[in-house]
């Protein structure tokens, strides 16, 4: 995921695209990361745009098609096509155009409707898992937030940056001298242990307070002797059992991301499994349904908490009905507009394209 030509697609991007007012033209174009094939990539755009204009004239006869001019101009932008990934997603509406260079695969497709066709992009977000990383050694503490695409460092806040920064040394003298009073023979080693434990406790308590209501999993990067001192003081944080082992001081930001992402990704898989279980529990109670018409209606009214699509629902050619595709695009848009969640699972127990869990 370190390719500079890949544009991360995040939840906020989906929500912004869901707000586009129709008509919206949605394009997906397979592309190449380099070589002579990039010339042919650009040649795919013209016939897709011709198709889009035909659909636009049929479905929105009063619409001014000039909003497609910006997309048309891309066909002659040679440097643009030389900086691609595996597929280009384009969303054009009277309010503006957005493009995303992605890792998607599949055939070229175009659709025109009241809402953007976000379904091809959904797996890029559904399989993501925002997470936190706490890298701890006695010499340095670092805090990060990340997702499948990147890791970025956060300010530590009131957490000590090292043992030298711990407030252990400012506490009452009798507490400071606990180690010396109880040390058998070589009290220096025991004293260092008390300082270390106090430091780790200070770090953990600061993180625990700061992220009490944060549902992102926290991944600990530390040597074995430091893990317990941190874990014991994080009761309100979703701390993962699996950790990044070894001295984190020796790991760059990119290396930390490479080691932490598989642990976060496993949490995304668990989330999908839990979602299917929750859907099954609610089905038949009035709080969940497979009924596409009901899903579309309730999404518009803001009742859908979680919209669940299977891979069957992601492409038009598997739905077999343009009206079903339009209904799903509307359901996705309304769910996102009303602060709901859209997730993707491989399949339901029955061959259904979609399901929804209601808020009430």
C-alpha positions as YAML, in Angstrom:
chain: A
units: angstrom
residues:
- id: 1
  name: UNK
  ca: [0.00, 0.00, 0.00]
- id: 2
  name: UNK
  ca: [3.03, 2.31, -0.23]
- id: 3
  name: UNK
  ca: [2.45, 3.15, -3.90]
- id: 4
  name: UNK
  ca: [2.36, 6.94, -4.11]
- id: 5
  name: UNK
  ca: [-0.19, 6.71, -6.94]
- id: 6
  name: UNK
  ca: [-2.84, 5.08, -4.74]
- id: 7
  name: UNK
  ca: [-5.43, 7.44, -3.28]
- id: 8
  name: UNK
  ca: [-6.69, 6.22, 0.10]
- id: 9
  name: UNK
  ca: [-10.47, 5.90, 0.25]
- id: 10
  name: UNK
  ca: [-11.76, 6.49, 3.76]
- id: 11
  name: UNK
  ca: [-15.13, 6.74, 5.50]
- id: 12
  name: UNK
  ca: [-15.15, 10.52, 5.16]
- id: 13
  name: UNK
  ca: [-14.67, 10.22, 1.40]
- id: 14
  name: UNK
  ca: [-17.66, 7.89, 1.12]
- id: 15
  name: UNK
  ca: [-19.82, 10.24, 3.16]
- id: 16
  name: UNK
  ca: [-18.81, 13.20, 0.98]
- id: 17
  name: UNK
  ca: [-19.60, 11.26, -2.20]
- id: 18
  name: UNK
  ca: [-22.94, 10.16, -0.72]
- id: 19
  name: UNK
  ca: [-23.88, 13.84, -0.40]
- id: 20
  name: UNK
  ca: [-23.53, 14.48, -4.15]
- id: 21
  name: UNK
  ca: [-26.81, 15.65, -5.66]
- id: 22
  name: UNK
  ca: [-27.84, 13.97, -8.91]
- id: 23
  name: UNK
  ca: [-27.39, 13.46, -11.65]
- id: 24
  name: UNK
  ca: [-24.17, 11.68, -10.73]
- id: 25
  name: UNK
  ca: [-21.99, 9.90, -13.27]
- id: 26
  name: UNK
  ca: [-19.92, 7.07, -11.77]
- id: 27
  name: UNK
  ca: [-17.08, 5.57, -13.81]
- id: 28
  name: UNK
  ca: [-14.65, 2.75, -13.10]
- id: 29
  name: UNK
  ca: [-11.73, 2.27, -15.50]
- id: 30
  name: UNK
  ca: [-9.09, -0.50, -15.20]
- id: 31
  name: UNK
  ca: [-5.62, 1.06, -15.42]
- id: 32
  name: UNK
  ca: [-1.94, 0.09, -15.38]
- id: 33
  name: UNK
  ca: [0.83, 1.29, -13.10]
- id: 34
  name: UNK
  ca: [3.17, 2.03, -15.98]
- id: 35
  name: UNK
  ca: [4.34, 1.02, -19.42]
- id: 36
  name: UNK
  ca: [2.83, 1.47, -22.89]
- id: 37
  name: UNK
  ca: [-0.56, 0.18, -21.67]
- id: 38
  name: UNK
  ca: [-1.20, 3.58, -20.05]
- id: 39
  name: UNK
  ca: [-1.96, 4.99, -23.52]
- id: 40
  name: UNK
  ca: [-4.77, 2.47, -23.97]
- id: 41
  name: UNK
  ca: [-6.06, 3.29, -20.48]
- id: 42
  name: UNK
  ca: [-6.86, 6.83, -21.54]
- id: 43
  name: UNK
  ca: [-8.66, 5.56, -24.66]
- id: 44
  name: UNK
  ca: [-11.23, 3.78, -22.49]
- id: 45
  name: UNK
  ca: [-12.60, 7.08, -21.26]
- id: 46
  name: UNK
  ca: [-14.24, 8.38, -24.45]
- id: 47
  name: UNK
  ca: [-16.65, 5.45, -25.08]
- id: 48
  name: UNK
  ca: [-17.56, 5.40, -21.38]
- id: 49
  name: UNK
  ca: [-18.37, 9.10, -21.51]
- id: 50
  name: UNK
  ca: [-20.43, 8.59, -24.68]
- id: 51
  name: UNK
  ca: [-22.40, 5.96, -22.79]
- id: 52
  name: UNK
  ca: [-22.77, 8.32, -19.82]
- id: 53
  name: UNK
  ca: [-24.12, 11.11, -22.02]
- id: 54
  name: UNK
  ca: [-26.65, 8.72, -23.57]
- id: 55
  name: UNK
  ca: [-27.83, 7.59, -20.13]
- id: 56
  name: UNK
  ca: [-27.91, 11.20, -18.97]
- id: 57
  name: UNK
  ca: [-30.09, 12.27, -21.89]
- id: 58
  name: UNK
  ca: [-32.48, 9.37, -21.30]
- id: 59
  name: UNK
  ca: [-32.81, 9.65, -17.52]
- id: 60
  name: UNK
  ca: [-32.18, 13.37, -16.96]
- id: 61
  name: UNK
  ca: [-33.26, 15.13, -20.16]
- id: 62
  name: UNK
  ca: [-33.23, 18.56, -18.54]
- id: 63
  name: UNK
  ca: [-29.71, 18.21, -17.11]
- id: 64
  name: UNK
  ca: [-26.83, 20.31, -18.45]
- id: 65
  name: UNK
  ca: [-24.16, 17.78, -19.43]
- id: 66
  name: UNK
  ca: [-21.38, 20.38, -19.33]
- id: 67
  name: UNK
  ca: [-20.38, 19.10, -15.88]
- id: 68
  name: UNK
  ca: [-18.72, 16.22, -17.74]
- id: 69
  name: UNK
  ca: [-16.28, 18.58, -19.47]
- id: 70
  name: UNK
  ca: [-13.78, 18.25, -16.63]
- id: 71
  name: UNK
  ca: [-13.79, 14.47, -17.03]
- id: 72
  name: UNK
  ca: [-13.53, 14.76, -20.82]
- id: 73
  name: UNK
  ca: [-10.36, 16.84, -20.44]
- id: 74
  name: UNK
  ca: [-8.69, 13.96, -18.59]
- id: 75
  name: UNK
  ca: [-8.52, 11.94, -21.81]
- id: 76
  name: UNK
  ca: [-5.78, 14.24, -23.15]
- id: 77
  name: UNK
  ca: [-3.86, 14.55, -19.87]
- id: 78
  name: UNK
  ca: [-1.00, 12.15, -20.64]
- id: 79
  name: UNK
  ca: [0.90, 12.65, -17.33]
- id: 80
  name: UNK
  ca: [-2.32, 11.85, -15.45]
- id: 81
  name: UNK
  ca: [-2.56, 8.38, -17.04]
- id: 82
  name: UNK
  ca: [1.10, 7.65, -16.37]
- id: 83
  name: UNK
  ca: [0.51, 8.03, -12.61]
- id: 84
  name: UNK
  ca: [-2.18, 5.40, -12.04]
- id: 85
  name: UNK
  ca: [-2.71, 2.33, -9.90]
- id: 86
  name: UNK
  ca: [-5.01, -0.62, -10.83]
- id: 87
  name: UNK
  ca: [-8.28, 1.21, -11.44]
- id: 88
  name: UNK
  ca: [-9.53, 4.78, -11.67]
- id: 89
  name: UNK
  ca: [-12.86, 5.66, -10.05]
- id: 90
  name: UNK
  ca: [-14.47, 8.91, -11.22]
- id: 91
  name: UNK
  ca: [-17.53, 10.62, -9.76]
- id: 92
  name: UNK
  ca: [-18.91, 13.62, -11.63]
- id: 93
  name: UNK
  ca: [-21.89, 15.77, -10.66]
- id: 94
  name: UNK
  ca: [-22.93, 19.38, -11.28]
- id: 95
  name: UNK
  ca: [-21.26, 20.29, -7.96]
- id: 96
  name: UNK
  ca: [-17.86, 18.90, -8.98]
- id: 97
  name: UNK
  ca: [-15.69, 15.91, -9.87]
- id: 98
  name: UNK
  ca: [-13.61, 13.57, -7.72]
- id: 99
  name: UNK
  ca: [-11.17, 10.89, -8.83]
- id: 100
  name: UNK
  ca: [-9.56, 8.03, -6.90]
- id: 101
  name: UNK
  ca: [-6.68, 5.87, -8.09]
- id: 102
  name: UNK
  ca: [-7.35, 2.52, -6.45]
- id: 103
  name: UNK
  ca: [-6.31, -1.12, -6.13]
- id: 104
  name: UNK
  ca: [-9.65, -2.37, -7.43]
- id: 105
  name: UNK
  ca: [-9.86, -4.89, -10.24]
- id: 106
  name: UNK
  ca: [-12.62, -5.72, -12.67]
- id: 107
  name: UNK
  ca: [-14.16, -4.47, -15.89]
- id: 108
  name: UNK
  ca: [-14.88, -0.91, -16.95]
- id: 109
  name: UNK
  ca: [-18.32, 0.31, -15.98]
- id: 110
  name: UNK
  ca: [-20.43, 3.45, -16.05]
- id: 111
  name: UNK
  ca: [-23.69, 4.40, -14.38]
- id: 112
  name: UNK
  ca: [-25.83, 7.52, -14.15]
- id: 113
  name: UNK
  ca: [-28.28, 8.10, -11.35]
- id: 114
  name: UNK
  ca: [-29.59, 10.26, -8.56]
- id: 115
  name: UNK
  ca: [-26.80, 8.94, -6.35]
- id: 116
  name: UNK
  ca: [-23.18, 7.96, -6.82]
- id: 117
  name: UNK
  ca: [-22.49, 4.26, -7.34]
- id: 118
  name: UNK
  ca: [-20.22, 3.73, -4.35]
- id: 119
  name: UNK
  ca: [-20.50, -0.05, -4.32]
- id: 120
  name: UNK
  ca: [-17.15, -0.78, -6.06]
- id: 121
  name: UNK
  ca: [-15.34, 1.35, -3.46]
- id: 122
  name: UNK
  ca: [-17.00, -0.18, -0.42]
- id: 123
  name: UNK
  ca: [-14.55, -3.09, 0.08]
- id: 124
  name: UNK
  ca: [-11.68, -0.61, 0.30]
- id: 125
  name: UNK
  ca: [-13.35, 0.95, 3.34]
- id: 126
  name: UNK
  ca: [-15.16, -2.09, 4.77]
- id: 127
  name: UNK
  ca: [-11.90, -4.05, 5.03]
- id: 128
  name: UNK
  ca: [-10.14, -1.15, 6.69]
- id: 129
  name: UNK
  ca: [-9.68, -0.88, 10.45]
- id: 130
  name: UNK
  ca: [-8.56, 2.36, 12.08]
- id: 131
  name: UNK
  ca: [-6.22, 1.60, 14.98]
- id: 132
  name: UNK
  ca: [-3.79, 3.07, 17.50]
- id: 133
  name: UNK
  ca: [-0.21, 2.05, 18.22]
- id: 134
  name: UNK
  ca: [1.57, 2.73, 21.51]
- id: 135
  name: UNK
  ca: [5.33, 2.18, 21.14]
- id: 136
  name: UNK
  ca: [6.99, 2.09, 24.56]
- id: 137
  name: UNK
  ca: [10.57, 1.83, 25.74]
- id: 138
  name: UNK
  ca: [12.24, 3.41, 28.75]
- id: 139
  name: UNK
  ca: [14.02, 5.82, 26.42]
- id: 140
  name: UNK
  ca: [11.12, 6.82, 24.19]
- id: 141
  name: UNK
  ca: [7.33, 6.73, 24.00]
- id: 142
  name: UNK
  ca: [5.52, 7.23, 20.69]
- id: 143
  name: UNK
  ca: [1.80, 7.23, 19.94]
- id: 144
  name: UNK
  ca: [0.32, 6.70, 16.47]
- id: 145
  name: UNK
  ca: [-3.00, 6.43, 14.70]
- id: 146
  name: UNK
  ca: [-3.31, 4.46, 11.50]
- id: 147
  name: UNK
  ca: [-5.37, 2.54, 9.00]
- id: 148
  name: UNK
  ca: [-4.57, 0.17, 6.14]
- id: 149
  name: UNK
  ca: [-2.90, 2.98, 4.21]
- id: 150
  name: UNK
  ca: [-0.68, 4.80, 6.67]
- id: 151
  name: UNK
  ca: [0.49, 5.52, 10.19]
- id: 152
  name: UNK
  ca: [0.90, 9.02, 11.61]
- id: 153
  name: UNK
  ca: [2.35, 10.12, 14.93]
- id: 154
  name: UNK
  ca: [0.16, 11.81, 17.53]
- id: 155
  name: UNK
  ca: [1.24, 14.17, 20.31]
- id: 156
  name: UNK
  ca: [1.72, 12.37, 23.61]
- id: 157
  name: UNK
  ca: [-0.39, 14.79, 25.61]
- id: 158
  name: UNK
  ca: [0.38, 14.37, 29.31]
- id: 159
  name: UNK
  ca: [2.01, 10.95, 28.91]
- id: 160
  name: UNK
  ca: [5.72, 10.92, 29.83]
- id: 161
  name: UNK
  ca: [8.06, 10.69, 26.86]
- id: 162
  name: UNK
  ca: [10.66, 8.58, 28.72]
- id: 163
  name: UNK
  ca: [11.60, 7.52, 32.26]
- id: 164
  name: UNK
  ca: [13.36, 10.87, 32.63]
- id: 165
  name: UNK
  ca: [10.03, 12.60, 31.99]
- id: 166
  name: UNK
  ca: [8.05, 10.50, 34.49]
- id: 167
  name: UNK
  ca: [6.66, 12.31, 37.53]
- id: 168
  name: UNK
  ca: [8.05, 9.54, 39.75]
- id: 169
  name: UNK
  ca: [10.79, 11.90, 40.83]
- id: 170
  name: UNK
  ca: [8.32, 14.57, 41.98]
- id: 171
  name: UNK
  ca: [6.37, 12.30, 44.33]
- id: 172
  name: UNK
  ca: [6.74, 12.15, 48.13]
- id: 173
  name: UNK
  ca: [10.29, 11.28, 49.25]
- id: 174
  name: UNK
  ca: [9.19, 8.20, 51.15]
- id: 175
  name: UNK
  ca: [7.65, 6.79, 47.94]
- id: 176
  name: UNK
  ca: [10.74, 7.64, 45.94]
- id: 177
  name: UNK
  ca: [12.92, 5.69, 48.39]
- id: 178
  name: UNK
  ca: [10.79, 2.55, 48.45]
- id: 179
  name: UNK
  ca: [13.28, 0.76, 46.26]
- id: 180
  name: UNK
  ca: [16.24, 1.62, 48.47]
- id: 181
  name: UNK
  ca: [14.43, 0.64, 51.66]
- id: 182
  name: UNK
  ca: [13.47, -2.78, 50.33]
- id: 183
  name: UNK
  ca: [16.48, -3.60, 48.18]
- id: 184
  name: UNK
  ca: [18.39, -6.76, 49.17]
- id: 185
  name: UNK
  ca: [22.10, -6.16, 48.59]
- id: 186
  name: UNK
  ca: [22.04, -4.50, 45.18]
- id: 187
  name: UNK
  ca: [19.24, -2.00, 45.68]
- id: 188
  name: UNK
  ca: [20.19, -0.14, 42.53]
- id: 189
  name: UNK
  ca: [18.62, -2.79, 40.28]
- id: 190
  name: UNK
  ca: [15.43, -2.89, 42.34]
- id: 191
  name: UNK
  ca: [15.29, 0.92, 42.32]
- id: 192
  name: UNK
  ca: [15.48, 0.99, 38.56]
- id: 193
  name: UNK
  ca: [12.66, -1.53, 38.47]
- id: 194
  name: UNK
  ca: [10.44, 0.68, 40.62]
- id: 195
  name: UNK
  ca: [11.17, 3.71, 38.44]
- id: 196
  name: UNK
  ca: [10.40, 1.68, 35.33]
- id: 197
  name: UNK
  ca: [7.13, 0.34, 36.72]
- id: 198
  name: UNK
  ca: [6.06, 3.81, 37.82]
- id: 199
  name: UNK
  ca: [6.89, 5.18, 34.38]
- id: 200
  name: UNK
  ca: [4.92, 2.46, 32.57]
- id: 201
  name: UNK
  ca: [1.98, 3.02, 34.90]
- id: 202
  name: UNK
  ca: [2.05, 6.77, 34.15]
- id: 203
  name: UNK
  ca: [2.10, 6.12, 30.40]
- id: 204
  name: UNK
  ca: [-0.76, 3.62, 30.57]
- id: 205
  name: UNK
  ca: [-2.97, 5.76, 32.81]
- id: 206
  name: UNK
  ca: [-2.58, 8.75, 30.50]
- id: 207
  name: UNK
  ca: [-3.51, 6.67, 27.45]
- id: 208
  name: UNK
  ca: [-6.39, 5.03, 29.32]
- id: 209
  name: UNK
  ca: [-7.90, 8.42, 30.23]
- id: 210
  name: UNK
  ca: [-7.39, 9.90, 26.76]
- id: 211
  name: UNK
  ca: [-8.92, 7.00, 24.80]
- id: 212
  name: UNK
  ca: [-11.60, 5.74, 27.19]
- id: 213
  name: UNK
  ca: [-14.44, 6.32, 24.68]
- id: 214
  name: UNK
  ca: [-12.39, 5.50, 21.57]
- id: 215
  name: UNK
  ca: [-13.42, 2.25, 19.87]
- id: 216
  name: UNK
  ca: [-10.21, 1.88, 17.85]
- id: 217
  name: UNK
  ca: [-8.10, -1.11, 18.91]
- id: 218
  name: UNK
  ca: [-4.78, -0.24, 20.54]
- id: 219
  name: UNK
  ca: [-1.71, -2.23, 19.50]
- id: 220
  name: UNK
  ca: [1.20, -2.28, 21.93]
- id: 221
  name: UNK
  ca: [4.76, -2.27, 20.60]
- id: 222
  name: UNK
  ca: [7.20, -3.10, 23.40]
- id: 223
  name: UNK
  ca: [9.69, -5.63, 24.73]
- id: 224
  name: UNK
  ca: [8.28, -8.42, 26.90]
- id: 225
  name: UNK
  ca: [9.30, -6.88, 30.23]
- id: 226
  name: UNK
  ca: [7.37, -3.68, 29.49]
- id: 227
  name: UNK
  ca: [4.08, -5.17, 28.27]
- id: 228
  name: UNK
  ca: [2.62, -6.21, 31.60]
- id: 229
  name: UNK
  ca: [3.29, -2.84, 33.21]
- id: 230
  name: UNK
  ca: [1.28, -1.14, 30.48]
- id: 231
  name: UNK
  ca: [-1.50, -3.70, 30.00]
- id: 232
  name: UNK
  ca: [-2.44, -3.76, 33.67]
- id: 233
  name: UNK
  ca: [-3.47, -0.09, 33.58]
- id: 234
  name: UNK
  ca: [-5.56, 0.07, 30.39]
- id: 235
  name: UNK
  ca: [-8.99, -1.20, 31.53]
- id: 236
  name: UNK
  ca: [-11.00, 1.21, 29.36]
- id: 237
  name: UNK
  ca: [-9.09, 0.79, 26.11]
- id: 238
  name: UNK
  ca: [-9.59, -1.92, 23.50]
- id: 239
  name: UNK
  ca: [-6.09, -3.36, 23.84]
- id: 240
  name: UNK
  ca: [-5.29, -6.24, 21.50]
- id: 241
  name: UNK
  ca: [-3.73, -9.40, 22.91]
- id: 242
  name: UNK
  ca: [-1.32, -9.63, 19.98]
- id: 243
  name: UNK
  ca: [1.54, -7.14, 20.12]
- id: 244
  name: UNK
  ca: [4.46, -5.90, 18.05]
- id: 245
  name: UNK
  ca: [7.40, -7.53, 19.82]
- id: 246
  name: UNK
  ca: [10.92, -6.25, 20.20]
- id: 247
  name: UNK
  ca: [12.36, -2.80, 20.89]
- id: 248
  name: UNK
  ca: [10.13, -0.32, 19.01]
- id: 249
  name: UNK
  ca: [12.90, 2.31, 19.05]
- id: 250
  name: UNK
  ca: [14.53, 0.35, 16.24]
- id: 251
  name: UNK
  ca: [11.43, 0.50, 14.04]
- id: 252
  name: UNK
  ca: [10.63, 3.33, 11.67]
- id: 253
  name: UNK
  ca: [7.08, 4.57, 11.20]
- id: 254
  name: UNK
  ca: [6.77, 2.52, 8.01]
- id: 255
  name: UNK
  ca: [8.11, -0.61, 9.73]
- id: 256
  name: UNK
  ca: [5.70, -0.17, 12.63]
- id: 257
  name: UNK
  ca: [2.82, 0.09, 10.17]
- id: 258
  name: UNK
  ca: [3.95, -3.04, 8.34]
- id: 259
  name: UNK
  ca: [3.95, -5.01, 11.60]
- id: 260
  name: UNK
  ca: [0.81, -3.50, 13.13]
- id: 261
  name: UNK
  ca: [-1.57, -3.57, 10.15]
- id: 262
  name: UNK
  ca: [-1.99, -7.40, 10.02]
- id: 263
  name: UNK
  ca: [-3.05, -7.31, 13.68]
- id: 264
  name: UNK
  ca: [-5.60, -4.57, 12.98]
- id: 265
  name: UNK
  ca: [-6.79, -6.34, 9.83]
- id: 266
  name: UNK
  ca: [-7.61, -9.44, 11.86]
- id: 267
  name: UNK
  ca: [-9.91, -7.23, 13.95]
- id: 268
  name: UNK
  ca: [-11.73, -6.20, 10.78]
- id: 269
  name: UNK
  ca: [-12.35, -9.87, 9.98]
- id: 270
  name: UNK
  ca: [-13.75, -10.40, 13.49]
- id: 271
  name: UNK
  ca: [-15.99, -7.37, 12.99]
- id: 272
  name: UNK
  ca: [-17.50, -8.92, 9.86]
- id: 273
  name: UNK
  ca: [-18.15, -12.19, 11.69]
- id: 274
  name: UNK
  ca: [-19.78, -10.35, 14.60]
- id: 275
  name: UNK
  ca: [-21.91, -8.37, 12.16]
- id: 276
  name: UNK
  ca: [-23.26, -11.50, 10.50]
- id: 277
  name: UNK
  ca: [-24.05, -12.97, 13.90]
- id: 278
  name: UNK
  ca: [-25.84, -9.79, 14.98]
- id: 279
  name: UNK
  ca: [-27.79, -9.73, 11.71]
- id: 280
  name: UNK
  ca: [-28.91, -13.32, 12.22]
- id: 281
  name: UNK
  ca: [-30.02, -12.58, 15.77]
- id: 282
  name: UNK
  ca: [-32.17, -9.64, 14.63]
- id: 283
  name: UNK
  ca: [-33.64, -11.26, 11.53]
- id: 284
  name: UNK
  ca: [-37.27, -12.15, 12.14]
- id: 285
  name: UNK
  ca: [-37.62, -9.69, 15.02]
- id: 286
  name: UNK
  ca: [-38.49, -6.66, 12.89]
- id: 287
  name: UNK
  ca: [-35.04, -5.19, 13.49]
- id: 288
  name: UNK
  ca: [-33.38, -6.63, 10.36]
- id: 289
  name: UNK
  ca: [-34.43, -7.52, 6.83]
- id: 290
  name: UNK
  ca: [-33.28, -8.75, 3.43]
- id: 291
  name: UNK
  ca: [-36.18, -6.96, 1.70]
- id: 292
  name: UNK
  ca: [-34.54, -4.57, -0.79]
- id: 293
  name: UNK
  ca: [-37.59, -2.32, -1.11]
- id: 294
  name: UNK
  ca: [-37.89, -2.00, 2.67]
- id: 295
  name: UNK
  ca: [-34.17, -1.36, 3.01]
- id: 296
  name: UNK
  ca: [-34.33, 1.51, 0.51]
- id: 297
  name: UNK
  ca: [-37.39, 3.02, 2.19]
- id: 298
  name: UNK
  ca: [-36.05, 2.78, 5.73]
- id: 299
  name: UNK
  ca: [-32.60, 4.08, 4.74]
- id: 300
  name: UNK
  ca: [-34.22, 7.24, 3.37]
- id: 301
  name: UNK
  ca: [-36.01, 7.70, 6.70]
- id: 302
  name: UNK
  ca: [-32.78, 7.30, 8.66]
- id: 303
  name: UNK
  ca: [-33.75, 4.03, 10.30]
- id: 304
  name: UNK
  ca: [-30.89, 1.90, 8.96]
- id: 305
  name: UNK
  ca: [-28.07, 1.52, 11.47]
- id: 306
  name: UNK
  ca: [-26.00, -0.91, 9.38]
- id: 307
  name: UNK
  ca: [-26.41, -1.71, 5.70]
- id: 308
  name: UNK
  ca: [-24.75, -5.01, 4.77]
- id: 309
  name: UNK
  ca: [-23.90, -5.78, 1.15]
- id: 310
  name: UNK
  ca: [-22.42, -8.98, -0.19]
- id: 311
  name: UNK
  ca: [-19.96, -9.19, -3.04]
- id: 312
  name: UNK
  ca: [-22.97, -10.11, -5.17]
- id: 313
  name: UNK
  ca: [-24.21, -6.54, -4.78]
- id: 314
  name: UNK
  ca: [-21.02, -4.76, -5.75]
- id: 315
  name: UNK
  ca: [-21.30, -4.88, -9.53]
- id: 316
  name: UNK
  ca: [-24.21, -4.26, -11.88]
- id: 317
  name: UNK
  ca: [-23.66, -7.36, -13.98]
- id: 318
  name: UNK
  ca: [-24.33, -9.61, -10.99]
- id: 319
  name: UNK
  ca: [-27.55, -7.87, -10.02]
- id: 320
  name: UNK
  ca: [-29.21, -8.38, -13.38]
- id: 321
  name: UNK
  ca: [-31.59, -5.45, -12.91]
- id: 322
  name: UNK
  ca: [-30.78, -1.74, -13.25]
- id: 323
  name: UNK
  ca: [-33.57, -0.80, -10.85]
- id: 324
  name: UNK
  ca: [-32.05, -3.03, -8.15]
- id: 325
  name: UNK
  ca: [-28.72, -1.28, -8.64]
- id: 326
  name: UNK
  ca: [-30.38, 2.14, -8.33]
- id: 327
  name: UNK
  ca: [-32.18, 1.05, -5.16]
- id: 328
  name: UNK
  ca: [-28.92, -0.14, -3.62]
- id: 329
  name: UNK
  ca: [-27.14, 3.10, -4.55]
- id: 330
  name: UNK
  ca: [-29.95, 5.06, -2.90]
- id: 331
  name: UNK
  ca: [-29.79, 2.87, 0.20]
- id: 332
  name: UNK
  ca: [-26.01, 3.30, 0.47]
- id: 333
  name: UNK
  ca: [-26.26, 7.08, 0.06]
- id: 334
  name: UNK
  ca: [-29.07, 7.53, 2.57]
- id: 335
  name: UNK
  ca: [-27.41, 5.25, 5.12]
- id: 336
  name: UNK
  ca: [-24.20, 7.27, 4.95]
- id: 337
  name: UNK
  ca: [-26.05, 10.59, 4.94]
- id: 338
  name: UNK
  ca: [-27.81, 9.56, 8.14]
- id: 339
  name: UNK
  ca: [-24.57, 8.54, 9.89]
- id: 340
  name: UNK
  ca: [-25.18, 4.82, 9.43]
- id: 341
  name: UNK
  ca: [-22.57, 2.19, 8.60]
- id: 342
  name: UNK
  ca: [-22.17, 0.30, 5.33]
- id: 343
  name: UNK
  ca: [-20.28, -2.98, 5.46]
- id: 344
  name: UNK
  ca: [-19.41, -5.74, 3.01]
- id: 345
  name: UNK
  ca: [-19.38, -9.48, 3.70]
- id: 346
  name: UNK
  ca: [-18.60, -12.34, 1.29]
- id: 347
  name: UNK
  ca: [-22.09, -13.86, 1.49]
- id: 348
  name: UNK
  ca: [-25.18, -14.42, 3.59]
- id: 349
  name: UNK
  ca: [-26.38, -17.92, 4.40]
- id: 350
  name: UNK
  ca: [-28.97, -17.36, 1.69]
- id: 351
  name: UNK
  ca: [-28.13, -15.97, -1.73]
- id: 352
  name: UNK
  ca: [-29.15, -12.42, -0.90]
- id: 353
  name: UNK
  ca: [-27.47, -9.27, -2.16]
- id: 354
  name: UNK
  ca: [-28.13, -7.09, 0.86]
- id: 355
  name: UNK
  ca: [-29.47, -6.85, 4.39]
- id: 356
  name: UNK
  ca: [-30.02, -4.10, 6.93]
- id: 357
  name: UNK
  ca: [-30.09, -3.81, 10.71]
- id: 358
  name: UNK
  ca: [-32.42, -1.09, 11.94]
- id: 359
  name: UNK
  ca: [-31.84, 1.43, 14.70]
- id: 360
  name: UNK
  ca: [-35.31, 0.85, 16.17]
...
